[in-house]
Amino acid sequence: MSETMIAGPGDRQGPWAVRAASMIPRETVEWVWPGRIPAGKLAVIEGDPATAKSTMTLDLAARVTRGSTWPDGAAGGSPASVLLLSAEDGWGDTIRPRLEAAGADLDRCICVAAREVDGEHGPILRPVVIPEDIGWIVRLIEESAAAMVIVDVLAAYLSDRIDSHKDQSVRRLLALLALAAARTRAAVILIRHHNKTPGGPALYRGGGSIGIIGAARAAYAVIRDPDDCDHRLMATVKSNLAAEAPTWGYSLVDVPDLGVARVEWDTEADRRSASELLAGTQSSALGEAVAWLTAWWAEHPDTTPSAVLLADAEDAGIAAVTLHRARKQVGLQTRKTADGWVVG
């Protein structure tokens, strides 16, 4: 069978339109965060306001700039640049301090606040607009060799001619962004807010058209933990290119010198799904841990070493992170004595 060589859908071997599958070289998926954030693809991170989506995403950016290990233990890649587009937070008083708190290589963080264009009386700055500026963004990615692009939030950058609630309009726009990602091999992360409709499948909770999550190859919801309002969870909503990654949690830790918070990731996965968490259901594991801890506390004096509690909980099959939440819920404190940490 002959092949027709015209513009095709972002193929790395060159443009084509019709080709036998036997003529297509096999490729493997490349990853920025293995199993979670694919290179050269669109990904979505969504959640309600004040769930620390932006802080968490900047932590991911910092890891890319350092080539650091990922929260789940996956190996990082070579240090690379990240392109940042942010329409909601201040660059000097919020974004830079958050990057510093996360340990980012600031020289690899490329901050895009506006685009310089020719005006009637010389160069002027104007807001970045998608899709009109996609070609310009591609050049920035290529010039900086960026491995990740973060658009925070997507709705703030859409052209006036794009209706974010109309599926056809959004799919055309995202097809162009997907081609840009494929061409540059950068992971393009689109941040958006949840809609105001509670309940229902996690797949339909994102604001705007369903076409947004339809175009993404991976999507995650950032959710406040129903068991602990100070704890957040990054739960998989969609995963087209790998098995669904387990939910991973994190907390915010104040960094007084910088006036911001940094992310402290959990050391193990959470068993709950995005839909369970969005429904606000308390985990059965926590309920069991609360019942166990209540009984344990009644049988032990307040001077019992914390190490004994940890060992007993491990023997009972209770994870350390679940024990911590249960301890907060039942009001069991720890304190330091001359002989070490004790409960009570």
C-alpha positions as CSV (number, residue, x, y, z in Angstrom):
1,M,0.0,0.0,0.0
2,S,1.3,3.4,-0.9
3,E,1.3,6.2,1.7
4,T,0.0,9.8,1.2
5,M,2.3,12.4,2.7
6,I,0.3,15.3,3.9
7,A,-0.2,17.0,7.3
8,G,-0.9,14.4,10.0
9,P,-1.7,14.3,13.7
10,G,1.6,15.1,15.4
11,D,3.5,12.0,14.2
12,R,7.2,12.1,15.2
13,Q,8.3,10.4,12.0
14,G,6.9,13.2,9.8
15,P,3.5,14.2,8.4
16,W,1.2,11.7,6.8
17,A,-2.4,11.0,6.3
18,V,-2.9,7.4,5.2
19,R,-0.5,4.6,6.0
20,A,-0.6,0.9,6.8
21,A,0.0,0.2,10.5
22,S,2.9,-2.0,9.5
23,M,4.6,1.2,8.2
24,I,4.3,3.0,11.5
25,P,7.4,2.7,13.7
26,R,6.4,1.4,17.2
27,E,7.1,3.9,20.0
28,T,6.9,3.8,23.7
29,V,5.3,6.4,25.8
30,E,7.7,8.9,27.4
31,W,7.1,10.3,30.9
32,V,8.0,13.3,32.9
33,W,6.5,11.8,36.1
34,P,6.5,8.0,35.3
35,G,3.0,6.6,35.1
36,R,1.4,10.0,35.8
37,I,2.5,12.9,33.6
38,P,3.3,11.9,30.0
39,A,5.8,13.8,27.9
40,G,4.4,15.4,24.7
41,K,0.8,15.1,25.9
42,L,-1.9,17.2,27.6
43,A,-2.7,16.6,31.3
44,V,-5.3,18.3,33.5
45,I,-5.1,19.1,37.2
46,E,-8.4,20.3,38.6
47,G,-10.0,21.1,42.0
48,D,-11.9,23.6,44.0
49,P,-10.3,27.0,44.9
50,A,-8.0,27.0,48.0
51,T,-7.1,23.3,47.6
52,A,-3.5,24.3,46.9
53,K,-3.5,23.1,43.3
54,S,-1.0,25.8,42.3
55,T,1.3,25.2,45.2
56,M,1.3,21.5,44.4
57,T,1.9,22.0,40.7
58,L,4.8,24.3,41.4
59,D,6.3,21.5,43.6
60,L,6.1,19.3,40.5
61,A,7.8,22.0,38.4
62,A,10.6,22.3,41.0
63,R,11.2,18.6,40.7
64,V,11.5,18.9,37.0
65,T,14.1,21.7,37.3
66,R,16.2,19.6,39.7
67,G,15.6,16.2,38.2
68,S,14.4,15.1,41.6
69,T,12.7,11.8,42.7
70,W,9.0,12.0,42.4
71,P,6.7,11.7,45.5
72,D,5.9,8.1,44.8
73,G,9.6,7.2,44.6
74,A,9.8,7.2,40.8
75,A,13.1,8.3,39.4
76,G,13.4,11.9,38.1
77,G,14.8,12.7,34.7
78,S,17.6,15.1,33.7
79,P,17.1,18.6,35.1
80,A,15.0,20.6,32.6
81,S,13.3,24.0,32.3
82,V,9.6,24.6,33.0
83,L,7.4,27.2,31.3
84,L,5.0,28.9,33.7
85,L,1.9,30.8,32.7
86,S,-0.1,32.1,35.8
87,A,-3.0,34.5,35.7
88,E,-4.0,34.3,39.4
89,D,-0.9,34.7,41.6
90,G,1.7,37.4,41.9
91,W,5.0,36.6,40.3
92,G,7.2,38.2,43.0
93,D,5.2,37.8,46.1
94,T,3.7,34.3,45.5
95,I,5.2,32.3,42.6
96,R,8.9,32.9,43.2
97,P,8.7,32.3,46.9
98,R,6.7,29.1,46.4
99,L,9.3,27.9,43.9
100,E,12.1,28.8,46.3
101,A,10.3,26.9,49.1
102,A,10.0,23.9,46.8
103,G,13.8,24.1,46.1
104,A,13.4,24.9,42.4
105,D,16.3,25.9,40.2
106,L,15.0,29.4,39.5
107,D,17.1,29.8,36.4
108,R,15.1,26.9,34.8
109,C,11.7,28.4,35.7
110,I,10.6,30.5,32.7
111,C,7.9,32.9,33.8
112,V,5.6,34.1,31.0
113,A,3.6,37.2,32.2
114,A,2.8,38.7,28.8
115,R,3.8,38.8,25.2
116,E,5.7,41.7,23.6
117,V,4.2,42.8,20.2
118,D,4.7,45.7,17.9
119,G,2.4,48.7,18.7
120,E,1.8,51.9,16.9
121,H,4.5,53.7,18.8
122,G,6.8,50.8,19.5
123,P,6.8,47.5,21.4
124,I,3.9,46.9,23.9
125,L,3.0,44.1,26.2
126,R,-0.3,42.3,25.9
127,P,-1.8,39.3,27.7
128,V,-1.0,35.8,26.3
129,V,-4.0,34.4,24.4
130,I,-4.7,30.8,23.4
131,P,-4.9,29.7,20.6
132,E,-3.5,32.8,18.9
133,D,-0.2,32.6,20.7
134,I,0.4,28.8,20.5
135,G,3.1,29.2,17.9
136,W,4.9,31.7,20.0
137,I,4.6,29.4,23.1
138,V,6.1,26.6,21.0
139,R,9.1,28.8,20.2
140,L,9.5,29.6,23.9
141,I,9.4,25.9,24.7
142,E,12.0,25.1,22.1
143,E,14.3,27.9,23.0
144,S,14.3,27.0,26.7
145,A,14.2,23.2,26.1
146,A,11.3,23.1,28.6
147,A,10.0,19.6,29.6
148,M,6.9,20.9,31.2
149,V,4.4,23.8,30.6
150,I,1.9,24.8,33.3
151,V,-1.1,26.9,32.3
152,D,-2.8,28.2,35.5
153,V,-5.7,28.5,34.9
154,L,-6.7,27.5,31.4
155,A,-9.9,29.6,31.3
156,A,-7.9,32.9,31.9
157,Y,-5.9,32.4,28.7
158,L,-8.7,31.5,26.3
159,S,-9.4,33.8,23.4
160,D,-12.7,35.6,23.4
161,R,-13.7,33.5,20.4
162,I,-13.5,30.3,22.4
163,D,-16.5,29.3,24.5
164,S,-15.0,27.0,27.2
165,H,-18.5,25.4,27.6
166,K,-18.9,24.4,24.0
167,D,-17.4,21.0,23.2
168,Q,-16.7,21.6,19.5
169,S,-14.9,24.9,20.2
170,V,-12.8,23.5,23.0
171,R,-11.8,20.3,21.1
172,R,-10.4,22.4,18.2
173,L,-8.4,24.5,20.6
174,L,-7.0,21.5,22.5
175,A,-6.2,19.7,19.3
176,L,-3.8,22.6,18.5
177,L,-2.3,22.4,22.1
178,A,-1.9,18.7,21.7
179,L,0.0,19.1,18.5
180,A,2.2,21.7,20.2
181,A,2.9,19.2,23.0
182,A,3.7,16.5,20.5
183,R,6.0,18.7,18.5
184,T,8.0,19.9,21.6
185,R,7.7,16.7,23.7
186,A,6.8,18.9,26.7
187,A,4.1,17.8,29.1
188,V,1.4,20.5,29.0
189,I,-0.5,20.8,32.3
190,L,-3.8,22.6,32.2
191,I,-5.2,23.7,35.5
192,R,-8.9,24.4,36.0
193,H,-11.4,24.7,38.7
194,H,-14.2,22.3,39.6
195,N,-17.8,23.2,38.7
196,K,-20.3,23.9,41.4
197,T,-22.3,20.7,41.0
198,P,-21.5,18.3,43.9
199,G,-21.5,14.5,43.6
200,G,-21.5,12.5,40.5
201,P,-18.5,10.9,38.7
202,A,-15.2,12.6,39.1
203,L,-14.9,12.7,35.3
204,Y,-17.6,15.4,35.1
205,R,-16.6,17.7,37.9
206,G,-14.2,19.8,36.0
207,G,-15.4,23.3,34.9
208,G,-16.1,23.9,31.2
209,S,-16.6,21.5,28.4
210,I,-16.1,17.8,28.8
211,G,-13.9,18.2,25.8
212,I,-11.1,19.5,28.1
213,I,-10.7,16.2,29.9
214,G,-11.5,14.4,26.7
215,A,-8.4,15.8,25.1
216,A,-6.1,15.1,28.1
217,R,-4.3,11.8,28.3
218,A,-4.1,12.1,32.1
219,A,-6.2,14.0,34.6
220,Y,-6.1,14.5,38.4
221,A,-8.4,16.0,41.0
222,V,-7.0,17.8,44.0
223,I,-9.4,17.3,46.9
224,R,-9.5,18.1,50.6
225,D,-9.4,15.0,52.6
226,P,-12.8,14.2,54.1
227,D,-10.9,12.7,57.1
228,D,-8.6,15.7,57.7
229,C,-9.3,19.2,56.4
230,D,-5.6,20.1,56.5
231,H,-4.7,17.2,54.2
232,R,-5.0,17.2,50.4
233,L,-5.2,14.3,47.9
234,M,-4.2,14.1,44.3
235,A,-6.5,11.5,42.8
236,T,-6.5,10.1,39.3
237,V,-9.6,11.0,37.2
238,K,-8.3,9.7,33.9
239,S,-5.3,7.7,32.7
240,N,-5.2,6.8,29.0
241,L,-1.6,5.7,28.7
242,A,-0.9,3.7,31.9
243,A,-2.7,1.9,34.7
244,E,-4.5,4.2,37.0
245,A,-2.0,5.6,39.4
246,P,-3.0,5.4,43.1
247,T,-4.1,8.5,45.0
248,W,-1.3,10.4,46.7
249,G,-1.7,12.9,49.5
250,Y,0.2,15.9,50.8
251,S,0.1,18.6,53.4
252,L,1.2,22.2,53.5
253,V,4.0,23.3,55.7
254,D,4.6,26.9,56.5
255,V,7.9,28.5,55.4
256,P,8.0,31.7,57.5
257,D,11.1,33.1,56.0
258,L,9.4,33.2,52.6
259,G,5.9,33.9,53.7
260,V,4.4,30.9,51.8
261,A,3.9,27.2,52.3
262,R,5.6,24.2,50.7
263,V,4.3,20.8,49.9
264,E,5.1,17.8,52.1
265,W,4.1,14.6,50.4
266,D,2.8,11.5,52.1
267,T,5.1,8.5,52.1
268,E,2.5,6.0,50.9
269,A,-0.6,5.8,48.7
270,D,-4.2,6.4,49.7
271,R,-6.7,3.7,48.8
272,R,-9.6,6.0,48.0
273,S,-10.6,7.0,44.5
274,A,-11.4,10.5,43.1
275,S,-15.2,9.7,43.1
276,E,-15.1,8.5,46.7
277,L,-13.2,11.6,47.8
278,L,-15.5,14.0,45.9
279,A,-18.5,12.3,47.5
280,G,-16.9,13.2,50.9
281,T,-16.9,9.7,52.2
282,Q,-14.7,8.9,55.1
283,S,-12.4,5.9,54.5
284,S,-13.3,2.7,56.1
285,A,-9.6,2.4,56.9
286,L,-9.8,5.5,59.0
287,G,-12.9,4.4,60.8
288,E,-11.2,1.1,61.7
289,A,-8.1,2.9,62.9
290,V,-10.2,5.3,65.1
291,A,-11.9,2.3,66.7
292,W,-8.6,0.5,67.2
293,L,-6.9,3.5,68.6
294,T,-9.7,4.3,71.0
295,A,-9.5,0.8,72.4
296,W,-5.7,0.9,72.5
297,W,-5.7,4.2,74.4
298,A,-8.1,2.9,77.0
299,E,-5.7,0.1,77.8
300,H,-2.4,2.1,77.9
301,P,-1.3,4.9,80.3
302,D,-0.5,8.3,78.9
303,T,3.2,7.7,79.5
304,T,3.4,4.9,76.9
305,P,6.3,5.5,74.5
306,S,5.1,6.6,71.0
307,A,7.3,3.8,69.5
308,V,5.0,1.2,71.2
309,L,2.0,2.8,69.6
310,L,3.6,2.8,66.2
311,A,4.7,-0.9,66.6
312,D,1.3,-2.0,67.8
313,A,-0.5,-0.1,65.0
314,E,1.8,-1.7,62.4
315,D,1.1,-5.2,63.9
316,A,-2.7,-4.3,63.5
317,G,-2.1,-3.5,59.8
318,I,-2.7,0.3,60.2
319,A,-0.6,2.5,58.0
320,A,1.3,5.3,59.7
321,V,-0.5,8.0,57.7
322,T,-3.9,6.5,58.7
323,L,-2.8,6.3,62.4
324,H,-1.8,10.0,62.3
325,R,-5.3,11.0,61.1
326,A,-6.9,8.7,63.6
327,R,-4.8,10.2,66.4
328,K,-6.0,13.7,65.4
329,Q,-9.6,12.6,65.3
330,V,-9.6,11.0,68.7
331,G,-7.5,13.8,70.3
332,L,-4.5,11.7,71.3
333,Q,-1.5,13.9,71.6
334,T,2.2,13.2,71.8
335,R,4.7,15.0,74.0
336,K,8.4,14.9,74.6
337,T,9.8,13.8,77.9
338,A,13.4,13.2,79.3
339,D,13.0,9.6,78.2
340,G,11.7,10.4,74.7
341,W,8.3,10.8,73.0
342,V,5.2,9.5,74.8
343,V,1.5,9.5,74.0
344,G,-1.1,11.4,76.0
